[in-house]
Amino acid sequence: MEIKRWYRKEYPNDIVGCDLNKEATFEGLAECIDNGEDIYEYIGVSDSIIRERLFVKLSELVGVNYEVIYQEWLVGGNCS
């Protein structure tokens, strides 16, 4: 699922969403977290609110609690 398309539909009034990487997907975001890579570089914006919203959606997609995604991002582990 493309992050930018989902985000713009879900949060149409957030103009920062226009700057999201159009190639980024939730699958790629999960891989980025798993590999300890810079997720802000991957998604194309350095906005913690957007990051939190994406983590919430990712947690729904992979069937885990948000806190699992967040902690894995902090330590760079396996979230999927």
C-alpha positions in Angstrom: 0.0 0.0 0.0 1.4 3.4 -1.0 1.9 5.6 2.0 1.4 9.0 0.2 -1.9 7.9 -1.4 -3.2 6.5 1.9 -2.1 9.5 3.9 -3.5 12.1 1.5 -6.9 10.3 1.6 -6.9 9.9 5.4 -5.5 13.4 6.2 -6.5 15.6 3.2 -5.9 18.9 5.1 -2.3 18.1 6.1 -0.3 19.8 3.4 3.0 18.3 4.7 1.5 15.0 3.3 2.1 16.4 -0.2 5.9 16.0 0.5 5.7 12.3 1.3 7.8 10.0 -0.9 5.4 8.7 -3.6 7.4 5.5 -3.9 7.2 4.7 -0.1 5.0 1.8 1.0 4.0 0.4 4.3 5.9 -2.8 3.5 9.0 -0.7 2.8 8.5 1.2 6.0 8.4 -2.1 8.0 11.6 -3.2 6.2 13.2 0.2 7.0 12.3 -0.2 10.7 13.6 -3.9 10.7 16.9 -2.8 9.2 17.4 0.2 11.5 17.3 2.6 8.6 16.3 6.3 8.7 12.5 6.2 8.3 12.3 10.0 7.9 14.5 9.7 4.8 12.4 6.9 3.5 9.1 8.6 3.9 10.5 12.0 2.7 9.5 14.2 5.6 10.8 14.8 9.1 7.5 15.2 10.9 6.8 13.2 14.1 3.1 13.5 13.8 3.1 11.9 10.4 5.5 9.2 11.6 3.2 8.5 14.5 0.2 8.2 12.1 2.1 5.9 9.8 3.2 3.7 12.8 -0.5 3.5 13.9 -1.5 2.3 10.4 1.5 0.0 10.1 0.6 -1.6 13.5 -2.9 -2.2 12.2 -1.6 -3.8 9.0 0.8 -6.2 10.7 -1.6 -6.9 13.6 0.5 -5.6 16.5 0.1 -2.9 19.1 1.5 0.6 18.2 3.9 0.3 21.0 5.6 -2.7 19.4 6.2 -0.7 16.2 7.5 2.3 18.2 9.8 0.2 20.3 11.2 -1.7 17.3 11.9 1.6 15.6 13.8 2.9 18.7 16.0 -0.2 18.8 15.9 -1.2 15.1 14.5 -4.7 15.4 12.0 -6.9 13.7 8.4 -5.6 13.7 6.8 -7.8 11.0 
